[in-house]
Amino acid sequence: MSPVAMQAPSSTTHFTPFFEALRSAPTAPDAKAAADRLAREVAKAGPQSLEDDDVLNTLHAFATNKKSGYERESAVIAFTSLATILGAPIGPLLLPSLPVIFDLYMDKGDVVRTAAAAAVKAILKLFPPESTHLVFESLVPILEAGKWRTKVGVLDAFKAFAGPARDAVAAELGTLLPKVEHAMHDTKQEVSTAAIKSATQLCTTLANPDLAPHIATLVKCMSNPDSVPACIKALSSTTFVAEVTAPALAVLVPLLIRALNDRSMEVQRRTVVVIDNLVKLVRDPKVAAIYLSPLVEGVSKIATSAAFPEVRAFAETALITLMKSGASVNGPPPNQRDMVGETAAAFSTLVSQLPSDLLLDGSPKFSLLARSLTFISSMVANLVSERNFTDDKTWSRCVGAYLTVWTTSDSATAFGETAKYAIANTSSDEGEVLCDTLFSLAYGALLLLSHTTLRLIRGRRYGILGTNGSGKSTLMRQLKDGKVENFPPQSQLRCVMVEHSLQGEDGSLSVLDFIASDPALAAVSRSQIRDQLMEVGFDDVRQAEIVGSLSGGWKMKLELARAMLYKADLLLLDEPTNHLDKASVKWLEQYLNAQKHVTCLVISHDSGFLDNVTTDIIHYESKKLVYYPGNLSHFVEEHPEAKSYYTLAATSVKFSFPPPGSLMGVRSPTRAILKLSNCTFTYPGRSAPSLHNVSCALSLSSRVGVIGPNGAGKSTLIKLLTVRSLPTNPVSIQKICIKGETIPQEGTVYKHPALRVGYVSQHATHHIERHLEKTPIGYIQWRFQDGHDRELLEKATRVLTPEEQRVFDIEWVGKDGSKRKLEMLLGRQKLKKSFQYEVKWRGLDHKFNTWVSRDDLFAKGFSKPVQQFDDLESSREGAGTRDTAAHLVRKHLEQIGLDGDIAQYNEISGLSGGQKIKLVIAACLWNNPQICILDEPSNFLDREALGGLAVAIKEWAGAVVIISHNEEFVSALCPEIWHVNAGRMTHQGKAAIVEDAFQDGKSPKGSGTNTPVRSRLHTPSASAAGTPVASGDEATPTAPIVRKKKKMTRNQLKAQEERRRLRKLRWLNEGGPRPEDTDDEVDP
């Protein structure tokens, strides 16, 4: 007799006639009719009658009456009727009766056994897939304690769940398969056979097409360990491509543990290879920690003690892969879920939502209702753990459906809905879930995220961390465009992105008109726009200014104001602190922290800003989004390897800058090579100057940080530094503001004529915006393929206007009265403390070229052509000696931190902001500049790359000027500070400057005393003879010129040899008459 069986009750109830009819039924149809009448009466009286009127106890007594086969048969028929007529809500109340019914599988009567099987089938059909775990918990003890036919019945019951509850069964394989495997070794052949069939059916729930062909072999290994080598051999020849999930590992790990303990070296070798291949496809670190940790000990043992070196090598590789995946030497982590506590919390919430007629003193009015709620609470706890609050059908069948036998249908439905919202609000402190999306993300052929979850809670502020190129900005753009799988549309979730997009918009409008012209804000009044602009700091005066005149910081504030007017639910902030001064960053922190109903996704390389703003961190890990509660400090505590977010020196990224080129005539690193003297500049449309009476200087040893609030004139100062030198006499220049450069209205800008300046603008992408279809290597090859910087000559201020071109019509009159017109400049060489230039005269042969001093050319109005030529020559001196072969350009880009494959194969349009910055830095360093000017270099570089840049700058021998609001970055590198405020500049720190740019005396040996030697492939040799115009010869122009033979220097001999070699190569490639070895013609 079953331990739960009882004697029939002696008391009489209104159910007594129904019991008697069921007991005395002579045939099975009669018993079925009596059972149906009993079930309908239970439905009429309510499910509590099962206990109050001893219905279940009476049926148990019938089922365990060994003297009457009719009663046993009638009892199980009654269970079938109860399940069929009352439906799913009665399932939890009948679940405890399963041991009694399964005991009847050993009944001597076939009809009883058949009826018992039908009853089990009818009851198990009542349960939804979400209850699979609870049902299996009830069936496993029956399997372990039952007799052989009972075991066969339970194993068949397991099989029945494989179809309708596929995913739920797969999740249970880890705990269920060991029980089934134990049954395979039962002494009763029928049990062993049933266990093999059951295991085979259960394994079909594995959602892994790579393992599907091997299911039979895997099950055979469970029943016959001797077949493990053959199974491992089959697996080692399989190509695994699908993701390996927890159910697959539940099947494979026991097999792999057996194989690791095999004595055969061949089996061990194949096993570690299979482990290495499989583990690479395990994408969830938590799954790896649970299922793969038991493999670590066996693989480690083979790696250290295997007899064959080859096997040890394979095992070491597999061990490294295991540890990277998340497996632990200490074994699987303990179960973190408190099922008892979670179920109790869900039960309490469900009780609070019950209709008042089902409550008594705050508790369920009926004991069986409490039992049913306990069953529901277990399912709800799992739904909460899975964060499933959006599937209404699931919640209906797991909650509301079970109340239909206790109250009306409408009340049951309302209970299900209210319970879902109550549990969603009380299960955690998260609040409203904005989205909970499973998705993958790719850019072209590059997989950025794979099968990961984006889960956002209203009012939270998430900081997204990841290396440059990992896909942070791409994820934001995809969210903004609604291209992420299952992400709510804009009609449901208002998503607005704030990025540096003002570059391509109309900058001629006033600030107020610019916002009002946005079509998306057509319904917003100008007064509202004005108020919002006032909130972010735009007063009436600044609102009237044109957008194009705003500094980078004010442009970012303008974008933030526009985003606030959109009334966003989800605010996407891509580097919001770029160009913002300390006060503006503080204001932004306070604003974001005050938004309690707006969710923010923030990408920023400002660690202090992230610390003060974020409530959660989303970290890119192995193409997954991993969530960490707390701000950046808490994240670094959990992951010490991320300390580079706080310490620049903790970086693992290494940058390497090419050495700066030498400057002719400059021996000391403290000599001034770039200088501003009393410069004043005013932008068009403004009455007040942006810079007023500014003086400063730079030497090769300068390390200068430029700081100041937004709009103070920092970037304007740098633009003045990068302009070419003006005439040596102070002049007043007409107002000009041209894209790329800035010229002062007052004062002078002096620049060493041979100086090369590498400049990275705060809007660095303007360098490459016309080359987005090129690869990074292709861009540098295009820019420097002619031996000089093509972009330098394409600047707007380098193009001669028609008025400036008229200077070439000016006649030069010599002392003899001869007149000539200058055609072009061909060469340059040092002349005392200045330069002289080789002049080609219009209509005359090259042999009549002469040398004219720089001062004479400036006096004639040729300042701009001279500056243009200086640009070309200084660029050639740096870039002309560098080979633009693809492998050399790739190496250069890799030294600046850009991945070689990305540099060679990816178009610039597909690069991230940080990768574009690295490309621009690499391009500006290609021609070996002596000064590197970086305007807000920290805007797009991640902390690792920023640390690498800081180390490279510290080790570089050239001068560096840095504009940045990142005080940590500036203070670590710059002992000299230029503080710009309200258009005026003050010096702080120690300046390493000696004012004179050139030393008296001869230039040092090997410093490049003339241009032809340093740029021998592009400039003809210098003419040693004078002309009447330059030399003051009073003889007639037709008189024969006496040319004195002068011995060539060693550098000139080398140049001559190089020209002849190139001339011969061209003749060999192109054919034709062999050229003479003469230097009268121009360079080939």
Secondary structure, DSSP 8 states (H G I E B T S, - for coil): --TT------S--TTHHHHHHHHT--SHHHHHHHHHHHHHHHHHH-TTHHHHT-HHHHHHHHHT-TT-HHHHHHHHHHHHHHHHHH-GGGHHHHGGGHHHHHHGGG-S-HHHHHHHHHHHHHHHTTS-GGGHHHHHHHHHHHHHHS-HHHHHHHHHHHHHHTTTTHHHHHHHHHHHHHHHHHHHT-SSHHHHHHHHHHHHHHHTT---TTTGGGHHHHHHHHH-GGGHHHHHHHHHT----S---HHHHHHHHHHHHHHHT-S-HHHHHHHHHHHHHHHTT---HHHHHHHTHHHHHHHHHHHHH-SSHHHHHHHHHHHHHHHHHT--TT-S------HHHHHHHHHHHHHHTS-GGGEETTEESSHHHHHHHHHHHHHHHHHHHTT--S-HHHHHHHTGGGGTTTS-HHHHHHHHHHHHHHHHHHS-S---EEEEEEEEEEETTEEEEEEEEEEEETT-EEEEE--TTSSHHHHHHHHHTT-STT---TTTS-EEEE-S-GGGS--SSBHHHHHHT-GGGTTS-HHHHHHHHHHTT--HHHHTSBGGGS-HHHHHHHHHHHHHHTT-SEEEEESTTTT--HHHHHHHHHHHHH-SS-EEEEE-S-HHHHHHH-SEEEEEETTEEEEEES-HHHHHHH-GGGGGGT-GGG-------------TT--STTBEEEEEEEEEE--TT-SS-SEEEEEEEEETT-EEEEE--TTSSHHHHHHHHHS----SS-------EETTEE--SEEEEEE-TT--EEEE-TTGGGGTTT-TTS-HHHHHHHHHTTSS-HHHHTSGGGS--HHHHGGGG-EEE-TT--EEEEEEEEEEEEETTEEEEEEEETTS-GGG-EEEEHHHHHHTT-HHHHHHHHHHHHHHHHHTTS---HHHHHHHHHHTT--HHHHHHS-GGGS-HHHHHHHHHHHHTTT--SEEEEESTTTT--HHHHHHHHHHHHH-SSEEEEE-S-HHHHHHH-SEEEEEETTEEEEEE----BS-SS-SS---TTS-SBHHHHTTTTS--------HHHH---S-TTS----------HHHHHHHHHHHHHHHHHHHHH-SS---S-SSS---
